[in-house]
């Protein structure tokens, strides 16, 4: 079973072209986890970028890839002093599967917080959270949770015993099981590893993401990441999901929003 | 002075290529408003899309364009039954200026809300809000506000008289002065017409956006749009700004997030 570094290995074969291997075990059912695919793409993007850190990464999921060989094509659109902008496409069988736009920059390790809004609702400490079972209620195997150690706040776990909380909310702590410490490449995986917030409405099942944008706000300290998910609206078959991710020092390290499809039940 | 329809006219000159004219009056100082540029790009995108509505639009601002002629190049990456994905580039002098990814779909006019979270803090009614002056305190002319009728909630206007509220927050109502009713093309302009939330910290001045993602959640009813802006963190020269936009019926019609640069004062 490939660890994070192996599963996100990129091999530069031509200018701007990277060969990758989509690992079958970083998945939900048969489909690779979206956060894992974004991490894979970012490995290629930062290799081409004059700035080391993805500041904003917008990914549109065009068509689900299969596990196995694929390519990432990266185009540097502009390199500036403060930021650079890159476009990246994950291609398999000549079909674009994930299309991403990334603005990179150089984040400092020790910048002061000039202003921060009020923190969200607290999450129960790691040792009071529940290590998450790796299969969905419908039997779908969530392979990515063999790699991501996920501990969910009991208050957002009611759906598992048939008592959904009745709101779009999910909270917990994550770290990589192989010991890889968090960095801006790992963060997309952190925002996309928890069960979809619609589980809080009792809507259990796969919820395919069509778009995910992740902002890196600080370089994370080693240790657990704490993830707060919320959503605002379920309408016309679509729901939004916002994540805030904090590191062990309490620094806001990532924000994200995704739009996903909820299956008509 | 070009109205919205004129200022966002796109002319198809080759397959996937549109000639446009960036109007000098939809601007902040010398630079075109980001929401206006996104609206212009979306006009070309929906012309190429099998689905009529931009569901998620992620725009990365690569380099500021000048007013005058430019081109939008649109590539349809995939057309599916429920969604399509398109890539679009606003190019001027062979330099990409704005790069966008758009997932389109067909939103229904009368879908029920399955679930909605608690609404944000109320905004003062239109007639208690302040019609917004069109120049910034530093003298910059905000031309886009000759086109957008903006009424700001007095509670978020303290910065104008030297008493900033001390938080990333801005609230108001907007409509197009030329009588154009809101639709999914107008929505990016609505989320980007208010003063930057950092004004609430007394940080007055231009705050260039590097990335803006807008979700269309419902088709807006005719009339005023009510916009709530909030931000979570100012750190290392960057701040986030989230918008929720409601129509006159109280429906959540758009959500957005942008990452922007705050000038070191």
Interface residues (C-beta under 8 A of the other chain):
Chain A: X55 X56 X58 X60 X62 X63 X77 X78 X80 X82 X83 X85 X87 X95 X96 X99 X100 X101 X102 X103 X107 X108 X111 X112 X113 X114 X115 X116 X117 X167 X168 X201 X210 X211 X213 X215 X217 X218 X230 X231 X232 X233 X234 X235 X236 X237 X238 X239 X240 X244 X252 X255 X257 X259 X261 X262
Chain B: X55 X56 X58 X60 X62 X63 X77 X78 X80 X82 X83 X85 X87 X95 X96 X99 X100 X101 X102 X103 X107 X108 X111 X112 X113 X114 X115 X116 X117 X167 X168 X201 X210 X211 X213 X215 X217 X218 X230 X231 X232 X233 X234 X235 X236 X237 X238 X239 X240 X244 X252 X255 X257 X259 X261 X262
